[in-house]
Amino acid sequence: MTVGEIRGFVNSQSFRPDGVVYAVHAGEVVGECWSWIESDQLLEGRERRGEVWCLCVHPRHRGRGLGRALLLTGVERLRQGGMRSASLCVDGANPRARRLYESVGLQQDNEQKWYRKEL
């Protein structure tokens, strides 16, 4: 994430500090999970779906269950916030992440294509 993305996230009306979880090893942040509940999701009659906005683990610390623990913590925070479902986006070229998400019960809902051109 860029500093600008983090600044925008933290300054949003929907930001909740309890939705951010860090994993720390030897004083260094080695993983994080940011869960998100849009402020309008808290209104009556809405779908009540939260989002895992960012989940990452430093490459040196992967393969130890840390990503799973962070993801499950983020999803549980959404549940505690009154959400009935959780969603996230994944890069289709990341089969390891897709296996993790499916192993905790997330199912593919749709597929999006992004186009870009270097300028």
N, C-alpha and C positions, 0 to 999 in steps of 0.2 A: 504494500500500500504506500501511496505517496503521502507526504505531509499534508498536502491539500485535501486528499480524500479523508484523512483522519480528522482534520480541522472541520470539514463539512459535516462529517458524521457526528462529532462531538457537539457542534453548534446547532444541530437539528433539534426541532421541538420533540422529536421522538427519541432522542438519546436518553438512555438509562444506564448509569454507571454499573448497576448490578448485572447488566447484560454483557459485560466485558470480563473475560477470564484469561489470565496469563498462567503459563507454566514456567517456573523458574528453576534453574539448576545451577548451583555454584554461583549464585548472584547474577546470572545472565538469563534474560528472557529467551526461552527456547521454543515456545509455542503460544498460540493465542486463539481464542474463539470469541467473536463479536456476534451476539444475537440482537435482534432488532424487532421492535413492535411499532409499526406505524401508528401515530397518534389516532388516526381515524379508525383503526382496527378496534379501538377500545369503545367505540360508539355502539349503541344497541343495534341489533339487526345486521351487523357486518359479519363477514366470514370468520373472523378471529383466527387469522393465520399469521404466525410470526416467521421471521426469516433468520437463518444463519448467514450473516453477511460476509464474514471472513473466518476461515479456519486454516491455520498453517502451523507447521512444525519445522524447525530448522533441520536441514538434511542430515546433520550428524546425529540427530535424536529420533529419527524415523525408525519404524519397525519395532517399537517397544510398547505399542498400545497407547501412546500419549495422544495421538490424534483422535482415537476412539473416545478416550476419557474426556477430552476437551469438547468433542462433539456432543456426547451424551450430557455433559454438564450444561452446554448451551441450550440443548433441546429441553432439558428439565427446567431451566430458567424461563423458557417460553411457556411451558406448561404451568409453572407457578404464577406466571403473569396472566393466566386466564386464556391462553391460546389453545385452540383445539387441533391445530395442525402446524407443522413446521415445513418450510421450504428452503432450498438453497440452489445455487447455480454451480455447475462444474464444467470445466473445460473438457470437451469430449475426447481430447487427446490425453486424458489423465486416467487410465484404466484403474490405477491403484486407488485413487480417490473414489471412483465410482464403485469399486468393490467394497470399500469401507462404508459408504453411504447405504448401499443395498444391504450390507450385513447388519445394520442397525434398524432396518425396516423402511428406509426411504425408497420410494419407487419413482421411476421416471414419469413425469407428468407431460412434458412437451420438450421439443427441441428447437433451439433458435440458431440461426446462422448470423454471423457478424462479418461484415465486409470492411476492408480498410485498404487505403492506398498510402504509401509513403510519399510525402511531399518534400 
